[in-house]
Structures are given as C-alpha cells and as structure tokens.
Amino acid sequence: MRKLLLALAVTLGLLLSIFLAACSRTVYIELPFEPADLDKVEMFRFQNPAQAQKKIITDPVDMKILCDLLESISLKDKKTEPVAGGSVTSFRFHCTDGKTYEVVYSAIAVKSGRIKMTDWETDYFTSADLGACWNNYDYPVTDVAESELPALY
C-alpha cells in the first residue's frame, strides 16, 4: 500500500511539474510570411482610438528589421490587469499575395504590454516596449479613422 501511495504521489508531482512548466513557457511570434513577401506595413498608434495616427512603412530594409524584431520578442502566458487609457501600437502587414496579418500591442506599463496576432486564440505578455517602434521609423504621419484600426480583441 505504501509503494502504491508513493508511486501515486510521485506521478502527481511529475504531472504538476509538467503543468506548471507548460503554463510559464516562453513563446515567440512566428510570422506566416517572409519580409520579402511584403508590399507595405501600416503602423498605428493611439491612446484614444478617435485620435489614432498611422505611418506606412515601404522600405524593404525597414520591413525586415520590424519583422526580425517581432520574431525576437519573448512572450509569456501571464495574467496581467488591463490598463485604462494605455497606448496601443499595432501593425498591419500587407503581403504581395493580397493577404493581411495584424499584430496588436497594448501597453500595460512602461516597457511591457500584451500582444495579440491574427489567428491567435489568446494574447501574451511581453516585457518588450513595442510602443517605442513608432519613433524608429521616419515616415509621414497621418490621422486615421477609428474604423481602419486593427481590432483583434
């Protein structure tokens, strides 16, 4: 009987360890296209959707740098509280085959936020500051209608 209880305790301990490891695993964005397959990338930024702005990235080098950055960011399935009035930076990738993909980053604190991408069932936490990307690209800024913003939530 003792051996059975010990075996059961060990098995439960292993299952719990596997479950906890899976819950805190690190994942990465895997873009379903190559940077060379892009026509352009629209980058949006706002705190209030009615005052959103947009930049259109067209330089192939800039698009590759952005794709590489997104694919290098580590993400965690971690619970966080939503922040009212937080800034949102999002990206709409336009591929040469006509398909579009969206990535939305919602800041929850300085240099951290939540990321969601087209076809993802959940969003993930990151300690990366994707909001800072806005200043990395020197393209004209235009105002944009709220209806044009990526909306994955």
C-alpha positions in Angstrom: 0.0 0.0 0.0 2.9 2.4 0.8 4.5 1.7 -2.5 1.3 2.5 -4.3 0.8 5.8 -2.4 4.4 6.7 -3.0 4.1 5.9 -6.8 0.8 8.0 -6.9 2.5 10.9 -5.1 5.5 10.8 -7.5 3.2 10.6 -10.5 1.1 13.5 -9.3 4.2 15.6 -8.6 5.5 15.0 -12.1 2.2 15.9 -13.7 2.1 19.1 -11.6 5.6 20.0 -12.6 4.8 19.5 -16.3 1.6 21.5 -16.0 3.4 24.4 -14.3 6.2 24.4 -16.8 3.8 24.5 -19.7 1.9 27.4 -18.1 5.0 29.6 -17.9 6.7 28.6 -21.1 8.1 31.2 -23.4 6.8 31.5 -26.9 7.8 33.6 -29.9 5.9 35.2 -32.8 6.2 33.2 -36.0 5.1 35.4 -38.8 3.4 33.4 -41.6 5.3 35.3 -44.3 8.8 36.4 -45.2 9.7 40.1 -45.1 10.4 39.9 -48.9 6.7 38.9 -49.4 5.5 42.3 -48.1 4.2 45.3 -50.1 4.0 47.5 -47.0 3.4 47.7 -43.3 0.9 50.0 -41.7 1.8 51.0 -38.2 -0.9 52.6 -36.0 -0.6 54.3 -32.6 -3.2 55.7 -30.2 -4.3 56.1 -26.7 -7.7 57.3 -27.8 -8.9 55.5 -30.9 -10.6 58.7 -32.2 -7.1 60.3 -32.3 -5.2 57.4 -34.0 -2.3 58.0 -36.3 -0.6 55.9 -38.9 2.7 55.5 -40.7 3.2 53.4 -43.8 6.5 51.5 -44.0 7.5 50.8 -47.5 11.3 50.3 -47.4 12.2 46.6 -47.6 15.0 47.0 -45.2 12.8 48.7 -42.6 10.1 46.0 -43.1 12.7 43.2 -42.5 14.0 45.0 -39.3 10.5 45.2 -38.0 9.8 41.5 -38.8 13.0 40.4 -37.1 12.2 42.5 -34.1 8.8 41.0 -33.7 10.1 37.4 -34.1 12.8 38.0 -31.5 10.4 39.1 -28.7 9.8 36.6 -25.9 6.2 36.2 -24.8 4.7 34.6 -21.8 1.2 33.4 -20.9 1.0 35.6 -17.8 -2.0 37.2 -16.3 -2.0 41.0 -16.1 -4.5 43.7 -15.4 -5.8 45.8 -18.3 -4.8 49.5 -18.2 -7.4 52.1 -19.0 -6.0 54.8 -21.3 -2.9 52.7 -22.1 -1.3 53.3 -25.5 -1.8 50.8 -28.4 0.7 50.3 -31.2 -0.4 47.9 -33.9 0.9 46.7 -37.3 -1.0 45.5 -40.4 1.3 43.6 -42.8 0.2 43.7 -46.4 1.6 40.7 -48.4 2.1 40.7 -52.2 -0.5 37.8 -52.4 -3.2 40.2 -51.0 -3.3 38.6 -47.5 -3.0 40.8 -44.4 -1.9 40.0 -40.9 -2.2 42.1 -37.8 -0.2 42.4 -34.6 -1.6 44.5 -31.8 0.5 45.6 -28.8 -1.4 47.2 -25.8 0.9 48.8 -23.2 0.2 47.8 -19.6 3.1 49.6 -18.0 6.3 51.2 -19.0 8.1 48.8 -21.4 5.6 46.0 -21.1 2.4 45.0 -22.6 0.1 42.4 -24.2 0.5 41.2 -27.8 -2.1 39.5 -30.0 -1.8 38.4 -33.6 -4.2 37.4 -36.4 -5.4 33.8 -35.8 -4.2 33.6 -32.2 -6.7 32.4 -29.6 -5.1 34.3 -26.8 -2.8 37.2 -26.2 0.6 37.1 -24.5 2.6 39.3 -22.1 5.9 40.8 -23.1 8.4 42.9 -21.4 9.4 44.4 -24.7 8.4 48.0 -25.5 6.9 47.8 -28.9 5.4 51.3 -28.5 8.9 52.6 -29.0 8.9 51.3 -32.6 6.8 54.3 -33.6 9.9 56.6 -33.2 12.2 54.2 -35.0 10.6 54.7 -38.5 10.8 58.1 -40.2 7.7 58.1 -42.4 4.9 60.7 -42.7 2.3 60.6 -40.0 -1.4 60.7 -41.0 -4.6 60.7 -38.9 -6.7 57.6 -39.3 -10.3 56.8 -38.8 -11.2 54.5 -35.9 -12.8 52.1 -38.3 -9.4 51.5 -40.0 -7.6 50.3 -36.8 -6.7 46.7 -36.4 -9.1 45.1 -33.9 -8.2 41.6 -32.7 -9.9 41.7 -29.3 
